[in-house]
Amino acid sequence: MLKKQYIKSRKVSKITFEIPKDELPEGLDTQSVHLVGDFNDWDPAATPMKKLKNGTFKVTMELEPGREYHFRYLVDGEFWCNEWHADGYAPSGFGAENCIVNTPTE
C-alpha cells in the first residue's frame, strides 16, 4: 500500500511504502524486505523496511514532488515482489514489471 503526502513547507513528497504479510511469498518466514528503486540507484541494501508486529514491512521516504519513480520490494535478498496498489507498472527489462509511484505536488 502507498500513502502519499505533500509537505508544503519543505516542498517534498512523503511516501510511505507498506507490504502486508499476506502479500509476501507464501511459506516463507520473511526476515527482511528492502525497498529498491531508481530513487536509491536500485541498491538492494540502501533502504531496509521495518517489520511491524503484524508482519507488515514499512518505510517512509521523502522524494522529489511531481516525479515518477520505479521500484520493487526485495524479500530476504532473493524474491522480488510488486506493490499491488502502485500507480502503474512498466517493463523492467529483466522479464518482470517495475511498480510506479507518482509523487504529489500539492
Wavefront OBJ file of the C-alpha trace (Angstrom):
o trace
v 0.000 0.000 0.000
v 1.186 3.504 -0.770
v 0.389 6.548 1.336
v 1.285 9.937 -0.107
v 1.573 13.362 1.444
v 2.971 16.626 0.093
v 4.830 18.676 2.727
v 4.315 22.233 1.521
v 6.741 23.874 3.991
v 9.640 21.635 2.835
v 8.470 21.093 -0.766
v 8.869 17.311 -0.602
v 6.577 14.348 -1.138
v 6.458 11.978 1.797
v 5.667 8.449 0.574
v 5.004 5.514 2.880
v 5.569 2.108 1.309
v 3.947 -0.903 3.015
v 3.829 -4.562 2.095
v 1.456 -6.621 4.269
v 2.361 -10.100 5.420
v -0.278 -11.674 3.155
v 1.404 -10.172 0.063
v 4.784 -11.747 0.873
v 5.837 -15.119 -0.622
v 3.825 -17.967 0.946
v 5.557 -20.393 3.276
v 8.489 -18.043 3.827
v 9.409 -16.774 7.282
v 10.398 -13.355 5.940
v 13.331 -11.821 7.758
v 13.925 -8.700 5.678
v 12.380 -6.570 2.956
v 14.196 -3.761 1.160
v 12.663 -1.038 -0.977
v 14.661 -0.887 -4.194
v 14.147 1.640 -6.963
v 15.533 4.389 -9.112
v 15.442 6.767 -6.092
v 18.268 4.716 -4.493
v 20.035 3.612 -7.719
v 18.494 0.126 -7.363
v 20.806 -0.592 -4.427
v 19.379 -3.722 -2.733
v 20.766 -2.704 0.677
v 20.061 1.043 0.665
v 16.509 1.137 2.057
v 15.590 -1.559 4.590
v 11.965 -1.689 5.682
v 10.881 -2.023 9.312
v 8.967 -5.147 10.306
v 5.860 -4.359 12.352
v 4.312 -6.697 14.941
v 1.593 -7.779 12.495
v 4.199 -8.901 9.921
v 3.822 -5.870 7.641
v 7.008 -4.205 6.408
v 7.013 -0.405 6.171
v 9.282 2.517 5.287
v 8.687 6.214 4.626
v 10.780 8.227 2.184
v 10.907 11.860 1.179
v 11.039 12.163 -2.610
v 11.046 14.993 -5.104
v 7.466 16.067 -5.905
v 5.964 15.771 -9.374
v 8.073 12.796 -10.435
v 7.522 9.213 -11.484
v 9.659 6.638 -9.664
v 10.065 2.936 -10.456
v 10.516 0.458 -7.599
v 10.069 -3.090 -6.281
v 10.352 -4.905 -2.962
v 13.243 -7.351 -2.409
v 12.348 -10.043 0.131
v 15.182 -11.790 2.003
v 17.606 -10.654 -0.705
v 16.139 -13.188 -3.114
v 12.463 -12.732 -4.020
v 11.050 -9.712 -5.880
v 7.517 -8.545 -5.034
v 5.337 -5.868 -6.560
v 3.145 -3.249 -4.939
v -0.417 -4.135 -5.915
v -1.599 -0.582 -5.190
v 1.014 1.117 -7.399
v 0.088 3.990 -9.689
v 1.157 1.879 -12.655
v 3.608 -0.692 -13.970
v 6.389 -0.629 -16.569
v 8.595 -3.336 -18.097
v 11.813 -3.738 -16.120
v 13.915 -5.042 -18.971
v 14.519 -8.216 -16.948
v 11.316 -10.080 -17.802
v 9.235 -8.585 -14.991
v 7.449 -5.318 -14.292
v 8.505 -2.466 -12.056
v 5.960 -0.631 -9.950
v 5.431 3.094 -10.460
v 4.694 5.741 -7.850
v 3.856 9.301 -8.888
v 4.727 11.836 -6.197
v 2.205 14.566 -5.362
v 2.895 18.259 -5.839
v 0.118 19.540 -3.566
l 1 2 3 4 5 6 7 8 9 10 11 12 13 14 15 16 17 18 19 20 21 22 23 24 25 26 27 28 29 30 31 32 33 34 35 36 37 38 39 40 41 42 43 44 45 46 47 48 49 50 51 52 53 54 55 56 57 58 59 60 61 62 63 64 65 66 67 68 69 70 71 72 73 74 75 76 77 78 79 80 81 82 83 84 85 86 87 88 89 90 91 92 93 94 95 96 97 98 99 100 101 102 103 104 105 106
